[in-house]
Amino acid sequence: MYSTILNLHSYWAFATLLLLLAAIVNAILGMTGNKTFSKTSYKWSLYGFIAAHIQLLLGLILLFVSPHWDMLMNNTSTVMKDSDTRLLAVEHPIINILA
């Protein structure tokens, strides 16, 4: 289960990035062309919003089913001393939730 969610989380990031870039480009083109916010613009923004939240949910599920979560809960000092484990268990989730 962990590897399936990890792969889905990894590949979904590219889909999210593409949808968010499409929404941003659409918004910029609308602003520079003095166009109103149309249903198409709304749909691009909504799809990007939905994709970003699915990515967040996949990441949170991945955090709680990962072996790093058990290590973090049981032995925090070991996690904080190892930079690779700290990145996966602490830094990556916190930075991306804040973003």
Kinemage of the C-alpha trace (Angstrom):
@kinemage 1
@onewidth
@group {chain A} dominant
@subgroup {mainchain}
@vectorlist {calphas} color= white
{ca met a 1} P 0.000 0.000 0.000
{ca tyr a 2} L 2.825 2.384 0.828
{ca ser a 3} L 4.530 2.028 -2.565
{ca thr a 4} L 1.236 2.473 -4.452
{ca ile a 5} L 0.405 5.688 -2.626
{ca leu a 6} L 4.007 6.882 -3.017
{ca asn a 7} L 3.870 6.392 -6.800
{ca leu a 8} L 0.460 8.018 -7.037
{ca his a 9} L 1.660 10.976 -4.955
{ca ser a 10} L 4.743 11.346 -7.161
{ca tyr a 11} L 2.909 11.243 -10.483
{ca trp a 12} L -0.045 13.305 -9.304
{ca ala a 13} L 2.389 16.142 -8.554
{ca phe a 14} L 3.036 16.561 -12.282
{ca ala a 15} L -0.682 16.659 -13.093
{ca thr a 16} L -1.205 19.212 -10.319
{ca leu a 17} L 1.648 21.344 -11.598
{ca leu a 18} L 0.254 21.322 -15.138
{ca leu a 19} L -3.251 22.228 -13.997
{ca leu a 20} L -2.013 25.034 -11.767
{ca leu a 21} L 0.210 26.412 -14.529
{ca ala a 22} L -2.732 26.315 -16.957
{ca ala a 23} L -4.877 28.216 -14.450
{ca ile a 24} L -2.133 30.818 -13.892
{ca val a 25} L -1.516 31.305 -17.620
{ca asn a 26} L -5.249 31.608 -18.213
{ca ala a 27} L -5.509 34.231 -15.467
{ca ile a 28} L -2.547 36.222 -16.795
{ca leu a 29} L -3.913 36.155 -20.340
{ca gly a 30} L -7.282 37.291 -19.029
{ca met a 31} L -5.752 40.155 -17.074
{ca thr a 32} L -3.582 41.386 -19.928
{ca gly a 33} L -6.469 41.156 -22.397
{ca asn a 34} L -8.888 42.968 -20.056
{ca lys a 35} L -11.274 40.018 -20.222
{ca thr a 36} L -13.808 39.141 -17.561
{ca phe a 37} L -13.499 36.026 -15.462
{ca ser a 38} L -15.446 33.490 -17.530
{ca lys a 39} L -16.751 30.005 -16.803
{ca thr a 40} L -13.702 28.548 -18.549
{ca ser a 41} L -11.382 30.536 -16.279
{ca tyr a 42} L -13.359 29.382 -13.277
{ca lys a 43} L -13.087 25.739 -14.388
{ca trp a 44} L -9.297 25.922 -14.829
{ca ser a 45} L -8.946 27.434 -11.375
{ca leu a 46} L -11.279 24.838 -9.868
{ca tyr a 47} L -9.407 21.936 -11.487
{ca gly a 48} L -6.096 23.271 -10.176
{ca phe a 49} L -7.617 23.749 -6.724
{ca ile a 50} L -9.013 20.205 -6.673
{ca ala a 51} L -5.738 18.695 -7.921
{ca ala a 52} L -3.743 20.550 -5.253
{ca his a 53} L -6.038 19.321 -2.500
{ca ile a 54} L -5.903 15.737 -3.764
{ca gln a 55} L -2.108 16.031 -3.712
{ca leu a 56} L -2.280 17.266 -0.119
{ca leu a 57} L -4.550 14.388 0.908
{ca leu a 58} L -2.297 11.827 -0.790
{ca gly a 59} L 0.691 13.327 0.999
{ca leu a 60} L -1.012 13.201 4.390
{ca ile a 61} L -2.117 9.601 3.855
{ca leu a 62} L 1.414 8.764 2.769
{ca leu a 63} L 2.838 10.400 5.880
{ca phe a 64} L 0.656 8.377 8.224
{ca val a 65} L 1.214 4.999 6.519
{ca ser a 66} L 4.949 5.446 6.037
{ca pro a 67} L 7.550 3.726 8.194
{ca his a 68} L 9.001 7.154 8.999
{ca trp a 69} L 5.857 8.051 10.943
{ca asp a 70} L 6.356 5.152 13.358
{ca met a 71} L 9.998 6.114 13.784
{ca leu a 72} L 9.056 9.742 14.396
{ca met a 73} L 6.493 8.819 17.032
{ca asn a 74} L 8.761 6.335 18.822
{ca asn a 75} L 12.228 7.848 18.558
{ca thr a 76} L 12.228 11.520 17.639
{ca ser a 77} L 15.878 12.118 18.509
{ca thr a 78} L 17.045 9.525 15.965
{ca val a 79} L 14.914 11.096 13.227
{ca met a 80} L 16.237 14.574 13.935
{ca lys a 81} L 19.865 13.404 13.803
{ca asp a 82} L 19.529 11.709 10.392
{ca ser a 83} L 19.085 14.305 7.645
{ca asp a 84} L 17.439 11.945 5.116
{ca thr a 85} L 14.843 10.672 7.550
{ca arg a 86} L 14.243 14.179 8.895
{ca leu a 87} L 13.601 15.407 5.351
{ca leu a 88} L 10.986 12.724 4.687
{ca ala a 89} L 9.313 12.717 8.098
{ca val a 90} L 9.448 16.363 9.131
{ca glu a 91} L 10.708 18.952 6.646
{ca his a 92} L 8.904 17.886 3.458
{ca pro a 93} L 5.442 17.603 5.057
{ca ile a 94} L 5.718 20.850 7.011
{ca ile a 95} L 7.038 22.897 4.087
{ca asn a 96} L 4.387 21.589 1.705
{ca ile a 97} L 1.502 22.015 4.134
{ca leu a 98} L 2.592 25.614 4.667
{ca ala a 99} L 2.907 26.151 0.907
